[in-house]
């Protein structure tokens, strides 16, 4: 009798497995815990993968003011104008929110657990934004054309801002800045490149506000504190960090609102950026954020 029961139990298990396979047949199983978003205010239901502008300024015409990407913990966006700054959207709990809230959840949604735009960029590069340097900061403006792109890979999402025809040191240069986020990895990778291989000096960095704590290491800079109220219902302490190869840069410049990293002449540059805030469950204090950032490898 026990042998018969085991036999029928085995048949039942096999039957359930086959039923499950049948139900999932044809369904795409997506393990990618990232997303990308690019759309025009004129049609919020239509998501795009490329927007081209000869003026270089689509700030007011594009949703969330430019292309945006996210992983489970943080979302980032490029400003589609001459700053091409990188901005941050902080989350309360892990999950994807770009398509649901389009970067701007209302007050009630924020009270019920959505994330919020608590990072204030102002007139800076934001977190890891890239401009040029010729003894002073040179934004990518004017341009012959500026192109915003987004895409999604097997376990990642990315956004690019391409600026062509930028006047620079008696010449013109074409640069692309790409930001990539990955599944199960909080930090994002920022890559800048001169498309024709010309050697230029890039400027990147991290901004801060009065009262923020700025912690500088040889190969990383950490900022922690409240950003001035903007669209967040309840601004709180948040952290931001940029991680880089010390040998890629020749100096740092503090202009009173951002720490700029000035590169050696090069045609390409890479950094990592990341963020966290007190509204999260795990990395929600300065000490925890420092420990997390110091554990990251370039």
HELIX and SHEET records of a PDB file:
HELIX    1   1 UNK A    2  UNK A   24  1                                  23    
HELIX    2   2 UNK A   63  UNK A   65  5                                   3    
HELIX    3   3 UNK A   98  UNK A  101  1                                   4    
HELIX    4   4 UNK A  107  UNK A  111  1                                   5    
HELIX    5   5 UNK A  246  UNK A  248  5                                   3    
HELIX    6   6 UNK A  286  UNK A  294  1                                   9    
SHEET    1   A 4 UNK A  35  UNK A  37  0                                        
SHEET    2   A 4 UNK A  68  UNK A  70 -1                                        
SHEET    3   A 4 UNK A  74  UNK A  78 -1                                        
SHEET    4   A 4 UNK A  86  UNK A  90 -1                                        
SHEET    1   B 9 UNK A  50  UNK A  53  0                                        
SHEET    2   B 9 UNK A 145  UNK A 152 -1                                        
SHEET    3   B 9 UNK A 156  UNK A 168 -1                                        
SHEET    4   B 9 UNK A 171  UNK A 182 -1                                        
SHEET    5   B 9 UNK A 185  UNK A 194 -1                                        
SHEET    6   B 9 UNK A 268  UNK A 277 -1                                        
SHEET    7   B 9 UNK A 238  UNK A 244 -1                                        
SHEET    8   B 9 UNK A 220  UNK A 225 -1                                        
SHEET    9   B 9 UNK A 213  UNK A 216 -1                                        
SHEET    1   C 5 UNK A 137  UNK A 138  0                                        
SHEET    2   C 5 UNK A 131  UNK A 133 -1                                        
SHEET    3   C 5 UNK A 202  UNK A 207 -1                                        
SHEET    4   C 5 UNK A 258  UNK A 263 -1                                        
SHEET    5   C 5 UNK A 249  UNK A 254 -1                                        
END                                                                             
